[in-house]
Each structure stands twice: as structure tokens, then as C-alpha cells.
Amino acid sequence: MSAKVNENIFKSMSDLEFKDTVSHQCGVTMNDSVEARAIAELMATKEGIRVTYLPAMIRIDGEGRITFKMDEIAEALGREMTPHLFEISTSTHYGRMVMVDENTVVLFGNMEEAMAYE
């Protein structure tokens, strides 16, 4: 599955289908900024990641887990990126966000997998 950019993730209420299942989706929403665009452009190159550009926000969504590497983001941005600066760049997220190490932030859609880091 290749990355999808600008695919509309929002549906009208009449198109929604409700299921009694657990989703393993995860993602972040960022205010549109230089940092957010660099992160989004990088993540759009990753397998299974969907990036959606909205008028004032950017969403990055995935299934299972999304791994953000600070050194990759820093290279794309042209300046330092730390897990703490990354967290400031995100307005909100869904899934469990874990700082694995000083270079890696992972969003887990599967909460049982995230519990290994508790």
C-alpha cells in the first residue's frame, strides 16, 4: 500500500458505517506550519501513511503504528527536531504516543503493543 496524499478522510453522516470492532488506527493533527509541512512531506513517503491537507491543519493517519524518526524530520526541516519539539508541533493525536528513545516517537494503534513500553 503506498502513501496517499489529499485523500478525503472525512465522510458525511449518511456515509458512515458503524461497527462493533476495535480500530488499530492512529494519527496526528498538526496546525499548518513549516514544521508540520516538513513532517507531512516526509511521512507521505512512508508505506501505509495517509496525509490530508486541510485549510489550516495537516493530518497524518496510519494503521497499527506510525514511527516518527527525529533525525529524518530534522534533515527534511533543515534544523534540529527533538521528541519534545515534535510534540509541540502536534495539536492532537489518537493512539498511544510513546517516546521510544531520543530519536524515535511511535504512535501505536494497538494499545496492547504500546503497553510493552509502560
Residue, then its C-alpha position, 0 to 999 in steps of 0.5 A: m500500500s503506498a502513501k496517499v496524499n489529499e485523500n478525503i478522510f472525512k465522510s458525511m453522516s449518511d456515509l458512515e458505517f458503524k461497527d462493533t470492532v476495535s480500530h488499530q488506527c492512529g494519527v496526528t493533527m498538526n496546525d499548518s506550519v513549516e514544521a508540520r509541512a516538513i513532517a507531512e512531506l516526509m511521512a507521505t513517503k512512508e508505506g501505509i501513511r495517509v496525509t490530508y491537507l486541510p485549510a489550516m491543519i495537516r493530518i497524518d493517519g496510519e494503521g497499527r503504528i506510525t514511527f516518527k524518526m527525529d533525525e529524518i524530520a530534522e534533515a527534511l526541516g533543515r534544523e534540529m527536531t527533538p521528541h519534545l519539539f515534535e510534540i509541540s508541533t502536534s495539536t492532537h493525536y489518537g493512539r498511544m504516543v510513546m517516546v521510544d528513545e531520543n530519536t524515535v516517537v511511535l504512535f501505536g494503534n494497538m494499545e496492547e503493543a504500546m503497553a510493552y513500553e509502560 
